[in-house]
Amino acid sequence: MVHLTHVQDAGELAIIKSLLDGNHITYVIHGEHISTLYPGVPFCMGRVMVDEVDRDRAEILLSRLRLSIRETSA
């Protein structure tokens, strides 16, 4: 598995997990529950890992999500 992204809070993690689940992309979250104990602490962020074959597709999905969030908040 390869690193896809870091997550900073439970809300962001829920959205990413839903996006990956909906697109049938297998993933593992390292530090999923540690980040909820210490929100905002940089070294306690969760890491989202995906299979290498799904990496490009997952990155495209996340880039679309981030673009959508930027457009809404602007």
Phi and psi in radians as a Rosetta constraint file:
Dihedral C 1 N 2 CA 2 C 2 CIRCULARHARMONIC -2.159 0.35
Dihedral N 2 CA 2 C 2 N 3 CIRCULARHARMONIC 2.697 0.35
Dihedral C 2 N 3 CA 3 C 3 CIRCULARHARMONIC -1.206 0.35
Dihedral N 3 CA 3 C 3 N 4 CIRCULARHARMONIC 2.313 0.35
Dihedral C 3 N 4 CA 4 C 4 CIRCULARHARMONIC -1.849 0.35
Dihedral N 4 CA 4 C 4 N 5 CIRCULARHARMONIC -0.909 0.35
Dihedral C 4 N 5 CA 5 C 5 CIRCULARHARMONIC -2.882 0.35
Dihedral N 5 CA 5 C 5 N 6 CIRCULARHARMONIC 2.919 0.35
Dihedral C 5 N 6 CA 6 C 6 CIRCULARHARMONIC -1.771 0.35
Dihedral N 6 CA 6 C 6 N 7 CIRCULARHARMONIC 2.601 0.35
Dihedral C 6 N 7 CA 7 C 7 CIRCULARHARMONIC -2.064 0.35
Dihedral N 7 CA 7 C 7 N 8 CIRCULARHARMONIC 2.501 0.35
Dihedral C 7 N 8 CA 8 C 8 CIRCULARHARMONIC -1.803 0.35
Dihedral N 8 CA 8 C 8 N 9 CIRCULARHARMONIC -0.324 0.35
Dihedral C 8 N 9 CA 9 C 9 CIRCULARHARMONIC -2.690 0.35
Dihedral N 9 CA 9 C 9 N 10 CIRCULARHARMONIC 2.977 0.35
Dihedral C 9 N 10 CA 10 C 10 CIRCULARHARMONIC -1.144 0.35
Dihedral N 10 CA 10 C 10 N 11 CIRCULARHARMONIC -0.585 0.35
Dihedral C 10 N 11 CA 11 C 11 CIRCULARHARMONIC -1.126 0.35
Dihedral N 11 CA 11 C 11 N 12 CIRCULARHARMONIC -0.820 0.35
Dihedral C 11 N 12 CA 12 C 12 CIRCULARHARMONIC -1.087 0.35
Dihedral N 12 CA 12 C 12 N 13 CIRCULARHARMONIC -0.719 0.35
Dihedral C 12 N 13 CA 13 C 13 CIRCULARHARMONIC -1.098 0.35
Dihedral N 13 CA 13 C 13 N 14 CIRCULARHARMONIC -0.730 0.35
Dihedral C 13 N 14 CA 14 C 14 CIRCULARHARMONIC -1.070 0.35
Dihedral N 14 CA 14 C 14 N 15 CIRCULARHARMONIC -0.718 0.35
Dihedral C 14 N 15 CA 15 C 15 CIRCULARHARMONIC -1.149 0.35
Dihedral N 15 CA 15 C 15 N 16 CIRCULARHARMONIC -0.783 0.35
Dihedral C 15 N 16 CA 16 C 16 CIRCULARHARMONIC -1.131 0.35
Dihedral N 16 CA 16 C 16 N 17 CIRCULARHARMONIC -0.757 0.35
Dihedral C 16 N 17 CA 17 C 17 CIRCULARHARMONIC -1.077 0.35
Dihedral N 17 CA 17 C 17 N 18 CIRCULARHARMONIC -0.744 0.35
Dihedral C 17 N 18 CA 18 C 18 CIRCULARHARMONIC -1.096 0.35
Dihedral N 18 CA 18 C 18 N 19 CIRCULARHARMONIC -0.742 0.35
Dihedral C 18 N 19 CA 19 C 19 CIRCULARHARMONIC -1.083 0.35
Dihedral N 19 CA 19 C 19 N 20 CIRCULARHARMONIC -0.800 0.35
Dihedral C 19 N 20 CA 20 C 20 CIRCULARHARMONIC -1.194 0.35
Dihedral N 20 CA 20 C 20 N 21 CIRCULARHARMONIC -0.749 0.35
Dihedral C 20 N 21 CA 21 C 21 CIRCULARHARMONIC -1.046 0.35
Dihedral N 21 CA 21 C 21 N 22 CIRCULARHARMONIC -0.785 0.35
Dihedral C 21 N 22 CA 22 C 22 CIRCULARHARMONIC -1.114 0.35
Dihedral N 22 CA 22 C 22 N 23 CIRCULARHARMONIC -0.382 0.35
Dihedral C 22 N 23 CA 23 C 23 CIRCULARHARMONIC -1.879 0.35
Dihedral N 23 CA 23 C 23 N 24 CIRCULARHARMONIC 0.242 0.35
Dihedral C 23 N 24 CA 24 C 24 CIRCULARHARMONIC 0.960 0.35
Dihedral N 24 CA 24 C 24 N 25 CIRCULARHARMONIC 0.771 0.35
Dihedral C 24 N 25 CA 25 C 25 CIRCULARHARMONIC -1.836 0.35
Dihedral N 25 CA 25 C 25 N 26 CIRCULARHARMONIC 2.138 0.35
Dihedral C 25 N 26 CA 26 C 26 CIRCULARHARMONIC -1.288 0.35
Dihedral N 26 CA 26 C 26 N 27 CIRCULARHARMONIC 2.396 0.35
Dihedral C 26 N 27 CA 27 C 27 CIRCULARHARMONIC -2.568 0.35
Dihedral N 27 CA 27 C 27 N 28 CIRCULARHARMONIC 2.852 0.35
Dihedral C 27 N 28 CA 28 C 28 CIRCULARHARMONIC -2.350 0.35
Dihedral N 28 CA 28 C 28 N 29 CIRCULARHARMONIC 2.443 0.35
Dihedral C 28 N 29 CA 29 C 29 CIRCULARHARMONIC -1.931 0.35
Dihedral N 29 CA 29 C 29 N 30 CIRCULARHARMONIC 2.021 0.35
Dihedral C 29 N 30 CA 30 C 30 CIRCULARHARMONIC -1.572 0.35
Dihedral N 30 CA 30 C 30 N 31 CIRCULARHARMONIC 2.232 0.35
Dihedral C 30 N 31 CA 31 C 31 CIRCULARHARMONIC 1.329 0.35
Dihedral N 31 CA 31 C 31 N 32 CIRCULARHARMONIC 0.472 0.35
Dihedral C 31 N 32 CA 32 C 32 CIRCULARHARMONIC -1.013 0.35
Dihedral N 32 CA 32 C 32 N 33 CIRCULARHARMONIC -0.751 0.35
Dihedral C 32 N 33 CA 33 C 33 CIRCULARHARMONIC -1.636 0.35
Dihedral N 33 CA 33 C 33 N 34 CIRCULARHARMONIC -0.343 0.35
Dihedral C 33 N 34 CA 34 C 34 CIRCULARHARMONIC -1.124 0.35
Dihedral N 34 CA 34 C 34 N 35 CIRCULARHARMONIC -0.697 0.35
Dihedral C 34 N 35 CA 35 C 35 CIRCULARHARMONIC -1.125 0.35
Dihedral N 35 CA 35 C 35 N 36 CIRCULARHARMONIC -0.434 0.35
Dihedral C 35 N 36 CA 36 C 36 CIRCULARHARMONIC -1.347 0.35
Dihedral N 36 CA 36 C 36 N 37 CIRCULARHARMONIC -0.401 0.35
Dihedral C 36 N 37 CA 37 C 37 CIRCULARHARMONIC -1.290 0.35
Dihedral N 37 CA 37 C 37 N 38 CIRCULARHARMONIC -0.602 0.35
Dihedral C 37 N 38 CA 38 C 38 CIRCULARHARMONIC -2.271 0.35
Dihedral N 38 CA 38 C 38 N 39 CIRCULARHARMONIC 1.222 0.35
Dihedral C 38 N 39 CA 39 C 39 CIRCULARHARMONIC -1.083 0.35
Dihedral N 39 CA 39 C 39 N 40 CIRCULARHARMONIC 2.394 0.35
Dihedral C 39 N 40 CA 40 C 40 CIRCULARHARMONIC 1.493 0.35
Dihedral N 40 CA 40 C 40 N 41 CIRCULARHARMONIC -0.127 0.35
Dihedral C 40 N 41 CA 41 C 41 CIRCULARHARMONIC -1.485 0.35
Dihedral N 41 CA 41 C 41 N 42 CIRCULARHARMONIC 2.053 0.35
Dihedral C 41 N 42 CA 42 C 42 CIRCULARHARMONIC -0.994 0.35
Dihedral N 42 CA 42 C 42 N 43 CIRCULARHARMONIC -0.654 0.35
Dihedral C 42 N 43 CA 43 C 43 CIRCULARHARMONIC -1.388 0.35
Dihedral N 43 CA 43 C 43 N 44 CIRCULARHARMONIC -0.034 0.35
Dihedral C 43 N 44 CA 44 C 44 CIRCULARHARMONIC -1.851 0.35
Dihedral N 44 CA 44 C 44 N 45 CIRCULARHARMONIC 0.267 0.35
Dihedral C 44 N 45 CA 45 C 45 CIRCULARHARMONIC -1.268 0.35
Dihedral N 45 CA 45 C 45 N 46 CIRCULARHARMONIC 2.552 0.35
Dihedral C 45 N 46 CA 46 C 46 CIRCULARHARMONIC -1.353 0.35
Dihedral N 46 CA 46 C 46 N 47 CIRCULARHARMONIC 2.625 0.35
Dihedral C 46 N 47 CA 47 C 47 CIRCULARHARMONIC -1.996 0.35
Dihedral N 47 CA 47 C 47 N 48 CIRCULARHARMONIC 2.239 0.35
Dihedral C 47 N 48 CA 48 C 48 CIRCULARHARMONIC -1.646 0.35
Dihedral N 48 CA 48 C 48 N 49 CIRCULARHARMONIC 2.189 0.35
Dihedral C 48 N 49 CA 49 C 49 CIRCULARHARMONIC -2.048 0.35
Dihedral N 49 CA 49 C 49 N 50 CIRCULARHARMONIC 2.442 0.35
Dihedral C 49 N 50 CA 50 C 50 CIRCULARHARMONIC -2.271 0.35
Dihedral N 50 CA 50 C 50 N 51 CIRCULARHARMONIC 2.849 0.35
Dihedral C 50 N 51 CA 51 C 51 CIRCULARHARMONIC -1.104 0.35
Dihedral N 51 CA 51 C 51 N 52 CIRCULARHARMONIC 2.537 0.35
Dihedral C 51 N 52 CA 52 C 52 CIRCULARHARMONIC -1.032 0.35
Dihedral N 52 CA 52 C 52 N 53 CIRCULARHARMONIC -0.617 0.35
Dihedral C 52 N 53 CA 53 C 53 CIRCULARHARMONIC -1.190 0.35
Dihedral N 53 CA 53 C 53 N 54 CIRCULARHARMONIC -0.385 0.35
Dihedral C 53 N 54 CA 54 C 54 CIRCULARHARMONIC -1.704 0.35
Dihedral N 54 CA 54 C 54 N 55 CIRCULARHARMONIC -0.047 0.35
Dihedral C 54 N 55 CA 55 C 55 CIRCULARHARMONIC -1.012 0.35
Dihedral N 55 CA 55 C 55 N 56 CIRCULARHARMONIC -0.877 0.35
Dihedral C 55 N 56 CA 56 C 56 CIRCULARHARMONIC -1.058 0.35
Dihedral N 56 CA 56 C 56 N 57 CIRCULARHARMONIC -0.786 0.35
Dihedral C 56 N 57 CA 57 C 57 CIRCULARHARMONIC -1.119 0.35
Dihedral N 57 CA 57 C 57 N 58 CIRCULARHARMONIC -0.716 0.35
Dihedral C 57 N 58 CA 58 C 58 CIRCULARHARMONIC -1.144 0.35
Dihedral N 58 CA 58 C 58 N 59 CIRCULARHARMONIC -0.699 0.35
Dihedral C 58 N 59 CA 59 C 59 CIRCULARHARMONIC -1.119 0.35
Dihedral N 59 CA 59 C 59 N 60 CIRCULARHARMONIC -0.676 0.35
Dihedral C 59 N 60 CA 60 C 60 CIRCULARHARMONIC -1.114 0.35
Dihedral N 60 CA 60 C 60 N 61 CIRCULARHARMONIC -0.765 0.35
Dihedral C 60 N 61 CA 61 C 61 CIRCULARHARMONIC -1.068 0.35
Dihedral N 61 CA 61 C 61 N 62 CIRCULARHARMONIC -0.769 0.35
Dihedral C 61 N 62 CA 62 C 62 CIRCULARHARMONIC -1.178 0.35
Dihedral N 62 CA 62 C 62 N 63 CIRCULARHARMONIC -0.633 0.35
Dihedral C 62 N 63 CA 63 C 63 CIRCULARHARMONIC -1.158 0.35
Dihedral N 63 CA 63 C 63 N 64 CIRCULARHARMONIC -0.638 0.35
Dihedral C 63 N 64 CA 64 C 64 CIRCULARHARMONIC -1.174 0.35
Dihedral N 64 CA 64 C 64 N 65 CIRCULARHARMONIC -0.665 0.35
Dihedral C 64 N 65 CA 65 C 65 CIRCULARHARMONIC -1.120 0.35
Dihedral N 65 CA 65 C 65 N 66 CIRCULARHARMONIC -0.819 0.35
Dihedral C 65 N 66 CA 66 C 66 CIRCULARHARMONIC -1.137 0.35
Dihedral N 66 CA 66 C 66 N 67 CIRCULARHARMONIC -0.649 0.35
Dihedral C 66 N 67 CA 67 C 67 CIRCULARHARMONIC -1.124 0.35
Dihedral N 67 CA 67 C 67 N 68 CIRCULARHARMONIC -0.748 0.35
Dihedral C 67 N 68 CA 68 C 68 CIRCULARHARMONIC -1.083 0.35
Dihedral N 68 CA 68 C 68 N 69 CIRCULARHARMONIC -0.715 0.35
Dihedral C 68 N 69 CA 69 C 69 CIRCULARHARMONIC -1.156 0.35
Dihedral N 69 CA 69 C 69 N 70 CIRCULARHARMONIC -0.743 0.35
Dihedral C 69 N 70 CA 70 C 70 CIRCULARHARMONIC -1.080 0.35
Dihedral N 70 CA 70 C 70 N 71 CIRCULARHARMONIC -0.748 0.35
Dihedral C 70 N 71 CA 71 C 71 CIRCULARHARMONIC -1.140 0.35
Dihedral N 71 CA 71 C 71 N 72 CIRCULARHARMONIC -0.650 0.35
Dihedral C 71 N 72 CA 72 C 72 CIRCULARHARMONIC -1.227 0.35
Dihedral N 72 CA 72 C 72 N 73 CIRCULARHARMONIC -0.678 0.35
Dihedral C 72 N 73 CA 73 C 73 CIRCULARHARMONIC -1.464 0.35
Dihedral N 73 CA 73 C 73 N 74 CIRCULARHARMONIC -0.240 0.35
